[in-house]
Amino acid sequence: MRADVNPMLALVAHVREPQLCPDWLTYAQLLIALDDSIVGTTSIDVVARRLSQHGIAITAPLLTSILRNDYRYLLVHSETGLCACKSVDVFVAWPLATALFEPSEYLKSTGLGFDGRAYWDTSYRTNFTPLKAFFDFHQRDIDWTRFDTLEVCLKLAQAHVNSAGFTQGIPSAVHKFIINWILTNQRVWRIQDSDRTLGHTFSFDPEDVSPGRLMVYGSSTAGRIGSGALVVREMVSRDRQLPGLIHSSRVLTPFEDIVVDTDTPEVESLLLSQAGFKAWGIAHIDDLAEQLLRKRGHASLPYTLKLARLACTKALPATLLQVGRGLLLAQHFDQVVEIGDVSDKRRKQIVDHLLAYGVSRRQIPEQLSGRVTIALLG
């Protein structure tokens, strides 16, 4: 094996197991051969024999060590001896578990070299109950006596680190599951029902759901993290209302992707057009973003608002003060607000400044926008 591909494994292979042949084999090439050799649950001896048919000679102990240490495979203890299987084959919900569970939910460890102890002193504490319930939810015939649950936890944690990524801002495995569930049941998928459909709680931020096949469904206040629903694009009527379809006015995801850009002069112009900023020098980044979208002729939806917010943030004048919760202050506030303070204290300093000028807390909503008021008063 080439040391530049997998140094530690190459060291083991050449020093302890010199009979691994050919010596130019890379770890990636070995994985390809392993995938071809492991079909279902396969004994270690059979895997070694199949590898030899690929021209790869490897001893059973080294093969077992490789399989034990690679998260793509699991060892299976059977009456006839030790076997191996692909993780995604033995557990149908393996990709879902990889995406839905944080490793801290089922695995805690001490050691790992970070506290000065040697790696072999590492100890693990597992909470396999939620994982077992999840896998049993999707697959009723699992014989857990054949698996080492610590191995399952460790490899699932590693799979989580190496997960395939996101589709439309949703973990790809979950995205695929939700689409298939909607098509099978011909129903809207609701977050509050995720335990019944996924077997585990799942939520999403509608601001992250980009245009694509899944679309956020609900009113303007729905679809926030922890609530809301998703539909597939083909269930939505884009123009006029059609029987059996959801009208596009009920959907919070744009049909087409857009690009939102701006520059500092335009942002300054947007600021000066806001009454609250002209009078008091206070604005909110989302008010700027919404104004920019209207100017461009785009709908203000969670995803487009996020794009506009990012564009405005990049183009903010250097003199503007950002004090948290989206609040923007004119430069003269640097005499009023201590930027180094915690955000709650900074907001109190702003409110106290307004009170000193005769604006009561009751009058703040009359003087400033709704977003600024909420950011200031909670």
C-alpha positions as CSV (number, residue, x, y, z in Angstrom):
1,M,0.0,0.0,0.0
2,R,1.2,3.5,-0.7
3,A,2.0,5.4,2.5
4,D,0.8,8.7,1.1
5,V,-2.8,7.3,0.9
6,N,-3.1,5.7,4.3
7,P,0.2,6.0,6.3
8,M,-0.7,4.0,9.4
9,L,-2.3,1.2,7.5
10,A,0.7,1.1,5.1
11,L,3.0,0.8,8.1
12,V,1.0,-2.1,9.5
13,A,0.8,-3.7,6.1
14,H,4.6,-3.5,5.3
15,V,6.0,-4.1,8.7
16,R,3.7,-6.6,10.3
17,E,2.1,-8.2,7.3
18,P,4.6,-8.1,4.4
19,Q,2.7,-10.8,2.6
20,L,0.1,-8.2,1.5
21,C,0.5,-8.1,-2.3
22,P,0.8,-6.3,-4.6
23,D,2.8,-3.6,-2.7
24,W,1.6,-0.8,-5.0
25,L,-2.0,-1.3,-4.0
26,T,-3.6,1.9,-2.7
27,Y,-6.2,1.9,0.1
28,A,-8.9,3.2,-2.3
29,Q,-8.2,0.3,-4.6
30,L,-8.5,-2.1,-1.8
31,L,-11.9,-0.7,-0.8
32,I,-13.1,-1.2,-4.3
33,A,-12.0,-4.8,-4.2
34,L,-13.6,-5.2,-0.7
35,D,-16.9,-3.8,-2.0
36,D,-16.9,-6.4,-4.8
37,S,-16.0,-9.2,-2.4
38,I,-18.5,-8.5,0.4
39,V,-22.1,-9.4,-0.7
40,G,-24.5,-9.4,2.2
41,T,-23.0,-11.0,5.3
42,T,-19.8,-12.8,4.2
43,S,-17.3,-14.7,6.3
44,I,-13.8,-13.2,6.6
45,D,-12.2,-16.3,5.0
46,V,-14.5,-16.0,2.0
47,V,-13.7,-12.3,1.6
48,A,-10.0,-13.2,1.7
49,R,-10.5,-15.9,-0.9
50,R,-12.5,-13.5,-3.2
51,L,-9.7,-10.9,-2.9
52,S,-7.2,-13.4,-4.0
53,Q,-9.2,-13.8,-7.1
54,H,-8.6,-10.1,-7.7
55,G,-4.9,-10.7,-7.4
56,I,-4.8,-9.4,-3.8
57,A,-3.1,-11.6,-1.2
58,I,-4.0,-10.7,2.4
59,T,-4.0,-12.6,5.7
60,A,-7.3,-13.0,7.6
61,P,-5.9,-11.1,10.7
62,L,-4.9,-8.1,8.7
63,L,-8.2,-8.2,6.7
64,T,-10.2,-8.3,10.0
65,S,-8.2,-5.4,11.3
66,I,-8.9,-3.3,8.2
67,L,-12.7,-4.2,8.3
68,R,-12.8,-3.4,12.1
69,N,-11.3,0.0,11.6
70,D,-13.2,1.2,8.5
71,Y,-16.6,2.7,9.1
72,R,-18.0,1.4,5.8
73,Y,-18.0,-2.1,7.2
74,L,-19.3,-3.9,10.3
75,L,-18.2,-7.2,11.8
76,V,-20.9,-9.8,12.3
77,H,-20.5,-12.5,15.0
78,S,-22.1,-15.7,13.8
79,E,-22.1,-19.4,14.9
80,T,-19.9,-20.3,11.9
81,G,-17.3,-17.6,12.7
82,L,-16.6,-13.9,12.2
83,C,-18.2,-12.3,9.1
84,A,-18.3,-8.8,7.5
85,C,-21.0,-6.7,5.9
86,K,-21.4,-3.2,4.5
87,S,-22.9,-0.9,7.0
88,V,-25.5,0.5,4.5
89,D,-26.5,-3.1,3.6
90,V,-27.1,-4.5,7.0
91,F,-28.9,-1.4,8.4
92,V,-31.3,0.1,5.8
93,A,-31.6,3.3,7.9
94,W,-27.8,3.8,8.2
95,P,-27.7,6.9,6.0
96,L,-30.6,8.4,7.9
97,A,-29.0,7.7,11.2
98,T,-25.8,9.3,10.0
99,A,-27.7,12.5,9.1
100,L,-30.2,12.7,12.0
101,F,-28.1,11.8,15.0
102,E,-25.3,13.8,16.5
103,P,-22.6,11.5,17.9
104,S,-23.0,13.1,21.3
105,E,-26.5,11.6,21.5
106,Y,-25.1,8.1,21.7
107,L,-21.3,8.2,22.3
108,K,-19.1,9.9,24.9
109,S,-15.4,9.3,25.4
110,T,-12.5,10.1,27.6
111,G,-8.9,10.1,26.5
112,L,-8.3,10.2,22.8
113,G,-4.9,11.8,23.6
114,F,-6.3,15.3,24.2
115,D,-5.9,15.0,28.0
116,G,-2.4,13.6,27.9
117,R,-3.4,10.0,28.1
118,A,-2.3,7.4,25.6
119,Y,-4.9,6.4,23.0
120,W,-5.2,2.9,24.3
121,D,-6.5,4.4,27.6
122,T,-9.5,5.9,25.8
123,S,-12.8,4.7,27.4
124,Y,-16.2,5.0,25.8
125,R,-19.7,5.4,27.3
126,T,-22.5,4.5,24.9
127,N,-26.2,5.2,25.1
128,F,-27.5,2.8,22.4
129,T,-31.2,3.0,23.4
130,P,-32.1,5.8,20.9
131,L,-30.1,4.2,18.1
132,K,-31.6,0.8,18.7
133,A,-35.1,2.3,18.7
134,F,-34.4,4.1,15.5
135,F,-33.0,1.2,13.6
136,D,-35.8,-1.1,14.9
137,F,-38.3,1.5,13.7
138,H,-37.1,1.1,10.2
139,Q,-36.1,-2.6,10.2
140,R,-37.8,-5.0,12.5
141,D,-35.7,-8.1,12.0
142,I,-32.3,-7.0,13.4
143,D,-30.5,-9.6,15.6
144,W,-28.5,-7.3,17.9
145,T,-26.7,-10.3,19.5
146,R,-24.6,-10.5,16.3
147,F,-23.2,-6.9,16.6
148,D,-20.9,-5.1,18.9
149,T,-22.9,-1.9,19.8
150,L,-19.7,0.1,20.5
151,E,-18.5,-0.7,17.0
152,V,-21.8,0.5,15.6
153,C,-21.6,3.7,17.6
154,L,-18.0,4.5,16.7
155,K,-18.5,3.8,13.0
156,L,-21.8,5.8,12.9
157,A,-20.0,8.7,14.5
158,Q,-17.3,8.4,11.8
159,A,-19.9,8.2,9.1
160,H,-21.5,11.3,10.4
161,V,-18.2,13.2,10.0
162,N,-17.9,11.9,6.5
163,S,-21.6,12.3,5.6
164,A,-22.5,13.1,2.0
165,G,-23.7,16.6,2.6
166,F,-26.9,18.5,1.9
167,T,-29.6,18.8,-0.8
168,Q,-31.6,22.1,-0.7
169,G,-30.2,22.8,2.8
170,I,-31.5,19.4,4.1
171,P,-29.3,16.3,4.8
172,S,-29.3,14.4,1.5
173,A,-30.5,11.1,3.1
174,V,-33.4,12.9,4.8
175,H,-34.2,14.8,1.6
176,K,-34.6,11.6,-0.3
177,F,-36.6,10.0,2.5
178,I,-39.1,12.9,2.7
179,I,-39.6,13.0,-1.1
180,N,-40.3,9.2,-1.2
181,W,-42.6,9.5,1.8
182,I,-44.6,12.4,0.2
183,L,-44.9,10.5,-3.1
184,T,-45.9,7.3,-1.4
185,N,-48.5,8.8,0.9
186,Q,-49.6,11.7,-1.3
187,R,-49.6,13.9,1.7
188,V,-47.8,17.0,3.0
189,W,-44.9,16.1,5.2
190,R,-45.1,17.9,8.6
191,I,-42.3,18.5,11.0
192,Q,-44.5,17.8,14.0
193,D,-45.0,14.3,12.5
194,S,-41.3,13.5,12.0
195,D,-41.2,11.1,15.0
196,R,-44.0,9.1,13.4
197,T,-42.5,9.1,9.9
198,L,-38.8,9.3,10.4
199,G,-38.5,7.7,13.9
200,H,-36.5,10.7,15.1
201,T,-37.2,14.4,15.5
202,F,-36.1,16.5,12.5
203,S,-36.5,20.2,11.9
204,F,-35.2,22.6,9.2
205,D,-34.7,26.3,8.7
206,P,-36.8,27.5,5.7
207,E,-34.1,30.1,5.0
208,D,-31.8,27.2,4.0
209,V,-34.3,25.5,1.6
210,S,-33.1,26.6,-1.8
211,P,-35.2,26.1,-5.0
212,G,-35.6,22.5,-5.9
213,R,-38.0,19.6,-5.7
214,L,-38.9,20.1,-2.0
215,M,-40.7,23.3,-1.1
216,V,-41.6,24.8,2.3
217,Y,-45.4,24.9,2.8
218,G,-47.3,27.1,5.1
219,S,-48.2,30.7,6.0
220,S,-45.6,33.4,6.4
221,T,-45.2,32.5,10.1
222,A,-45.0,28.7,9.4
223,G,-42.0,26.7,8.4
224,R,-39.7,28.1,11.1
225,I,-37.3,25.8,12.8
226,G,-39.3,23.2,14.7
227,S,-42.6,23.7,12.8
228,G,-43.9,23.8,9.2
229,A,-44.2,21.4,6.4
230,L,-42.7,20.3,3.1
231,V,-44.3,19.4,-0.3
232,V,-42.9,18.3,-3.6
233,R,-42.8,20.7,-6.4
234,E,-45.3,18.8,-8.6
235,M,-47.9,19.2,-5.9
236,V,-47.9,23.0,-6.3
237,S,-49.9,25.0,-8.8
238,R,-47.7,27.9,-9.9
239,D,-50.2,30.2,-11.5
240,R,-54.0,29.6,-11.2
241,Q,-55.5,27.3,-8.6
242,L,-55.9,23.8,-9.9
243,P,-57.9,20.9,-8.3
244,G,-55.9,18.8,-6.0
245,L,-52.8,21.1,-6.0
246,I,-51.5,23.6,-3.5
247,H,-51.5,27.2,-4.8
248,S,-48.1,28.8,-4.9
249,S,-49.3,31.6,-2.6
250,R,-49.1,29.0,0.2
251,V,-45.4,28.1,-0.6
252,L,-42.5,29.8,1.0
253,T,-39.7,28.5,-1.3
254,P,-39.0,30.4,-4.6
255,F,-39.5,28.4,-7.8
256,E,-36.3,29.7,-9.4
257,D,-33.0,30.5,-7.9
258,I,-32.0,34.2,-7.9
259,V,-28.9,36.2,-7.5
260,V,-29.1,39.3,-5.2
261,D,-26.2,41.7,-5.1
262,T,-25.7,45.4,-4.1
263,D,-23.1,47.9,-3.2
264,T,-22.4,50.4,-0.4
265,P,-23.9,53.4,-2.1
266,E,-27.2,51.6,-2.7
267,V,-27.3,50.3,0.9
268,E,-26.7,53.9,2.1
269,S,-29.6,55.0,-0.1
270,L,-31.8,52.3,1.4
271,L,-30.9,53.3,4.9
272,L,-31.6,57.0,4.3
273,S,-35.1,56.1,2.9
274,Q,-36.1,54.5,6.2
275,A,-37.9,56.8,8.6
276,G,-36.4,55.2,11.8
277,F,-32.9,55.6,10.5
278,K,-33.5,59.2,9.4
279,A,-35.0,60.2,12.8
280,W,-32.9,58.1,15.2
281,G,-30.1,56.4,13.3
282,I,-31.5,52.9,14.0
283,A,-32.3,50.2,11.3
284,H,-32.6,46.5,11.0
285,I,-30.7,44.4,8.4
286,D,-33.9,42.5,7.4
287,D,-35.7,45.8,6.6
288,L,-32.9,46.7,4.3
289,A,-32.9,43.2,2.7
290,E,-36.7,43.3,2.2
291,Q,-36.5,46.8,0.6
292,L,-33.7,45.5,-1.7
293,L,-35.9,42.6,-2.8
294,R,-38.8,44.9,-3.6
295,K,-36.5,47.1,-5.6
296,R,-35.3,44.1,-7.6
297,G,-38.9,42.8,-8.1
298,H,-38.3,39.6,-6.0
299,A,-40.7,38.1,-3.5
300,S,-39.7,38.4,0.1
301,L,-39.5,34.7,1.1
302,P,-37.3,33.1,3.8
303,Y,-34.6,32.0,1.3
304,T,-34.6,35.2,-0.8
305,L,-34.5,37.3,2.4
306,K,-31.4,35.4,3.5
307,L,-29.7,36.1,0.2
308,A,-30.6,39.8,0.4
309,R,-29.5,39.9,4.0
310,L,-26.1,38.5,3.1
311,A,-25.7,40.9,0.2
312,C,-26.6,43.9,2.4
313,T,-24.3,42.8,5.2
314,K,-21.3,42.6,2.8
315,A,-22.1,46.2,1.5
316,L,-22.8,47.9,4.9
317,P,-20.9,51.2,5.3
318,A,-17.8,50.9,7.5
319,T,-19.1,53.5,9.9
320,L,-22.3,51.6,10.7
321,L,-22.4,49.8,14.1
322,Q,-23.8,46.2,14.3
323,V,-24.9,45.4,17.8
324,G,-26.7,42.0,17.4
325,R,-30.2,40.7,16.6
326,G,-29.8,42.5,13.2
327,L,-29.7,46.0,14.7
328,L,-27.7,48.6,12.8
329,L,-26.8,52.0,14.4
330,A,-25.5,55.2,12.9
331,Q,-22.0,56.3,13.9
332,H,-23.1,58.8,16.6
333,F,-24.3,55.8,18.7
334,D,-20.6,55.0,19.5
335,Q,-21.0,57.6,22.2
336,V,-24.0,55.8,23.7
337,V,-23.4,52.1,23.2
338,E,-20.4,50.2,24.5
339,I,-19.7,47.7,21.7
340,G,-17.7,45.4,24.0
341,D,-20.8,44.9,26.3
342,V,-23.1,41.9,26.0
343,S,-26.0,42.3,23.6
344,D,-28.6,42.6,26.3
345,K,-26.8,45.5,27.9
346,R,-26.2,47.2,24.5
347,R,-30.0,47.1,23.8
348,K,-30.7,48.6,27.2
349,Q,-28.3,51.4,26.4
350,I,-30.2,52.1,23.2
351,V,-33.6,52.1,24.9
352,D,-32.3,54.4,27.7
353,H,-31.0,56.8,25.0
354,L,-34.4,56.9,23.4
355,L,-36.1,57.4,26.8
356,A,-33.7,60.4,27.5
357,Y,-35.1,62.0,24.3
358,G,-38.7,61.6,25.4
359,V,-39.6,58.4,23.5
360,S,-41.3,56.0,26.0
361,R,-41.2,52.3,25.6
362,R,-44.8,52.4,24.5
363,Q,-43.9,54.9,21.7
364,I,-40.9,52.9,20.4
365,P,-43.2,50.8,18.1
366,E,-44.5,54.1,16.6
367,Q,-41.1,55.5,15.9
368,L,-39.3,52.4,14.7
369,S,-40.0,49.4,12.5
370,G,-41.5,46.2,13.8
371,R,-38.2,44.3,13.4
372,V,-36.3,47.0,15.3
373,T,-38.9,47.0,18.1
374,I,-38.7,43.3,18.5
375,A,-34.9,43.3,18.5
376,L,-34.9,46.1,21.2
377,L,-37.7,45.0,23.4
378,G,-37.8,41.2,22.8
